[in-house]
Amino acid sequence: MNKPIKQRDPMHPWYPHEDLFPQPIRFASNKVAIICLVTAGLLGTISIVLMMIYKGTRLTSHFPQLLTAIPLLLAFGGISLVFWSWKVRARRNMYALCLQCGQFIGNLGEKGTCPKCDRAFVLEQTQWSWRRICGLPESMIPPGFPEGTPPAGPAFGGMPRPVRNFLVVCYGILIFAAILIPELITSVLPYLDPPDTVDRSWSMLSTWFKYLLLGLVLLAFFVHLRRWRKKAQRLDYHLCVHCAYSLHGLSESGNCPECGSEYTFQGCEIVWKKFCNQQLQLPKNR
């Protein structure tokens, strides 16, 4: 008797088409992440040394904020800049860039080998990969693959695009606001010349106020995340992966009525089940 076995999703979000993921973006993002980690370590060391030298002075009050703010700004800003620059470059070159090194290959025919890194390419599949990473509506199955090929996962990992655009952007801004607002109040308060009791009270409560704001933002984030998951489960995971339009009641494959991107129910289920932490059920071989 065949019993279903549980298999965890593969690590790469584009599985089984991870070979078509544009590597230049990954390499550049890894470099930015490493630079941010090194910067955080250097800032931490400098902060500790200066706090030991200038202990008890006003100067030391700003170093913990410096340690947390600068690496975060560098990480988010640097990785965003990397994605933006490669998207602009891909659009200017008609999405015909080598998936390994980023060399322009649009003038080398439909098939060939990159002159820089010797990687074989199919131009139609290369353009599909770059258009997909740039957020343009594309089929979840690369062109040239036979019917029945498993579709690729979400373009950016665990979150479908509409969820990522809403939650990450919205709550990313709110988290930065929760960190910076108490620091702004602390900086402006001395110029308002408040009573000593107000100044002392704010000095004691500013840290707790920051943690309270962060806690409320994170709580709201997880509430919205749970709502997205319940919506996907309620509609049997038949949501467009590009705009989250409900495909319930439509044919098993076609074009989304909202954004026009191609879809298949199998592809939508893979993406939204992965987002909802649902494991794949595969039949056990005898």
C-alpha positions in Angstrom: 0.0 0.0 0.0 1.4 3.4 -1.0 1.6 5.8 1.8 2.1 9.6 1.3 5.4 10.9 2.5 6.2 14.5 3.5 8.9 16.3 1.6 10.1 19.7 2.5 10.3 22.4 -0.2 13.7 22.8 -1.9 15.9 25.6 -0.7 16.0 27.6 -3.9 12.7 29.5 -4.6 12.9 28.9 -8.4 13.2 25.1 -8.0 13.3 23.1 -10.4 14.5 26.0 -12.6 17.1 27.5 -10.3 19.7 27.4 -13.2 17.7 30.2 -14.8 18.0 32.5 -11.8 20.0 35.7 -12.7 23.3 35.1 -10.8 24.7 38.7 -11.1 21.9 40.0 -8.8 22.7 37.3 -6.2 26.4 37.9 -6.3 26.1 41.7 -6.0 23.5 41.3 -3.1 25.9 39.0 -1.2 28.7 41.5 -1.5 26.4 44.2 -0.1 25.4 41.9 2.8 29.0 41.1 3.6 30.0 44.7 3.6 27.1 45.6 6.0 28.1 42.8 8.4 31.7 44.0 8.4 30.5 47.6 8.9 28.3 46.5 11.8 31.3 44.8 13.4 33.5 47.8 13.0 30.9 50.2 14.3 30.4 47.9 17.3 34.1 47.9 18.1 34.4 51.7 17.7 31.4 52.3 19.8 32.7 50.1 22.7 36.1 51.8 22.6 34.7 55.3 22.5 32.1 54.6 25.2 35.0 53.4 27.4 37.0 56.6 26.7 34.2 59.1 27.0 32.1 57.3 29.6 29.5 59.5 31.3 29.5 62.2 28.6 26.7 63.2 26.2 28.8 61.7 23.3 28.2 58.1 24.4 24.4 58.4 24.1 24.4 58.3 20.4 26.6 55.3 19.6 24.0 52.5 20.3 21.7 54.3 17.8 24.6 54.7 15.3 25.3 51.0 15.6 21.7 49.9 14.8 20.8 52.6 12.3 23.7 52.7 9.9 24.1 48.9 9.1 20.3 48.7 8.6 20.3 51.7 6.3 23.3 50.3 4.4 21.7 46.9 4.0 18.3 48.0 2.8 19.6 50.8 0.8 22.5 48.9 -0.8 20.5 45.8 -1.7 17.6 47.9 -3.1 20.2 49.9 -5.1 21.7 46.6 -6.5 18.2 45.4 -7.6 17.3 48.7 -9.1 20.6 49.1 -11.1 20.3 45.6 -12.5 16.7 46.1 -13.4 17.5 49.3 -15.3 20.4 47.6 -17.1 18.2 44.7 -18.0 15.5 46.9 -19.4 18.0 49.0 -21.5 19.4 45.7 -23.0 16.0 44.2 -23.8 16.4 41.7 -21.0 19.1 39.9 -23.0 21.9 39.6 -20.4 23.9 36.5 -19.6 22.5 34.8 -16.5 26.0 34.1 -15.2 28.0 37.3 -15.8 25.5 39.9 -17.0 27.1 40.3 -20.5 24.9 41.5 -23.3 24.0 38.6 -25.6 21.1 40.0 -27.6 23.2 40.1 -30.8 24.3 36.5 -30.7 21.2 34.8 -32.0 18.5 32.7 -30.4 21.0 30.1 -29.0 24.7 30.3 -28.3 27.5 30.7 -25.8 28.3 33.8 -23.8 31.7 35.1 -25.0 32.7 36.2 -21.5 31.9 33.2 -19.3 31.2 30.5 -21.9 27.8 29.7 -20.5 25.3 28.3 -23.0 22.1 30.2 -23.3 18.7 30.2 -25.0 17.7 33.8 -25.6 14.0 33.3 -25.0 14.6 31.7 -21.6 17.2 34.3 -20.6 14.7 37.1 -21.3 12.0 35.2 -19.4 14.3 35.1 -16.3 15.2 38.8 -16.4 11.6 39.9 -17.0 10.5 37.7 -14.1 13.1 39.1 -11.7 12.1 42.6 -12.8 8.6 41.9 -11.6 6.9 41.7 -15.1 4.0 39.3 -15.5 5.5 36.1 -17.0 4.4 32.4 -17.2 5.6 30.3 -14.3 7.0 27.7 -16.7 10.0 28.8 -18.8 9.6 28.9 -22.5 10.8 25.9 -24.4 10.0 23.4 -21.6 7.5 20.6 -22.4 3.9 20.6 -21.1 3.7 19.2 -17.6 7.0 20.7 -16.4 6.8 21.8 -12.8 6.5 25.6 -12.5 9.1 27.8 -10.9 8.4 29.2 -7.4 7.9 32.8 -6.5 10.4 35.3 -8.0 11.8 36.5 -4.7 11.5 33.5 -2.3 8.9 32.7 0.3 6.5 35.6 -0.2 4.4 36.1 -3.3 4.8 39.5 -4.9 1.6 41.2 -3.8 2.2 40.2 -0.1 5.8 41.3 -0.3 5.0 44.6 -1.8 2.4 45.4 0.8 3.8 43.9 4.0 7.6 44.5 3.5 7.4 48.0 2.1 4.6 49.2 4.5 6.0 47.7 7.7 9.6 48.3 6.8 8.8 52.0 6.8 6.9 51.7 10.0 9.8 49.9 11.7 12.2 52.6 10.7 9.7 55.2 12.0 9.4 53.4 15.3 13.2 53.5 15.7 13.8 57.1 14.5 10.8 58.9 16.2 12.0 58.4 19.8 15.5 59.6 18.7 14.0 62.6 16.9 12.0 63.5 20.1 15.2 63.1 22.2 17.1 65.5 19.8 14.4 68.1 19.7 13.5 68.1 23.4 16.5 70.1 24.7 15.6 73.0 22.3 12.1 73.2 23.7 13.4 73.9 27.2 10.9 71.6 29.0 10.7 71.3 32.8 13.2 69.1 34.4 10.6 66.5 35.3 9.5 66.1 31.7 13.2 65.7 30.6 13.9 63.1 33.3 10.6 61.2 32.6 11.4 61.1 28.8 14.9 59.9 29.5 13.6 57.0 31.5 10.6 56.2 29.1 12.2 56.8 25.7 13.7 53.2 25.4 10.4 51.6 26.5 8.5 53.8 24.1 10.7 52.6 21.2 10.2 49.0 22.2 6.4 49.6 22.5 6.2 51.0 19.0 8.3 48.2 17.6 6.1 45.6 19.3 2.9 47.2 17.9 4.3 47.3 14.4 5.5 43.6 14.6 2.1 42.6 16.0 0.2 44.3 13.2 2.6 42.7 10.7 1.9 39.2 11.9 -1.9 39.9 12.0 -1.8 41.0 8.3 0.4 38.0 7.5 -2.2 35.6 9.1 -5.0 37.3 7.1 -3.1 36.8 3.8 -2.7 33.1 4.7 -6.3 32.6 5.6 -7.4 34.3 2.4 -5.2 31.9 0.3 -6.5 28.9 2.2 -10.1 30.0 1.9 -9.7 30.3 -1.9 -7.9 26.9 -2.2 -4.6 28.8 -3.0 -6.1 29.9 -6.4 -4.7 33.5 -6.2 -2.7 35.2 -8.9 0.9 35.3 -7.8 1.5 38.7 -9.3 -1.5 40.7 -8.0 -3.4 38.3 -5.6 -6.6 38.5 -7.7 -8.9 35.6 -6.9 -8.9 33.0 -9.7 -11.6 30.9 -7.9 -14.1 29.6 -10.5 -11.9 30.3 -13.5 -10.3 27.6 -15.8 -7.2 25.7 -14.6 -4.9 27.8 -16.8 -5.2 31.1 -18.6 -4.5 34.8 -18.1 -5.3 36.7 -14.9 -8.3 39.1 -15.6 -6.7 41.7 -13.3 -3.0 42.0 -14.5 -3.0 39.8 -17.6 -0.2 37.4 -16.5 -0.4 33.7 -17.3 -1.3 31.3 -14.6 -1.9 27.7 -13.8 -3.6 26.4 -10.8 -0.7 24.0 -10.1 1.7 26.9 -10.1 -0.5 29.1 -7.9 -0.9 26.3 -5.4 2.9 25.7 -5.2 3.6 29.4 -4.5 0.8 30.0 -2.0 1.2 26.7 -0.2 4.9 27.4 0.3 3.9 30.9 1.7 1.4 29.2 4.0 4.0 26.6 5.2 2.1 23.7 3.7 4.3 20.7 2.9 4.1 18.8 -0.4 2.5 15.4 -0.4 4.3 12.9 -2.7 3.4 9.2 -3.2 5.9 6.8 -1.9 7.6 4.5 -4.5 7.4 0.8 -3.9 
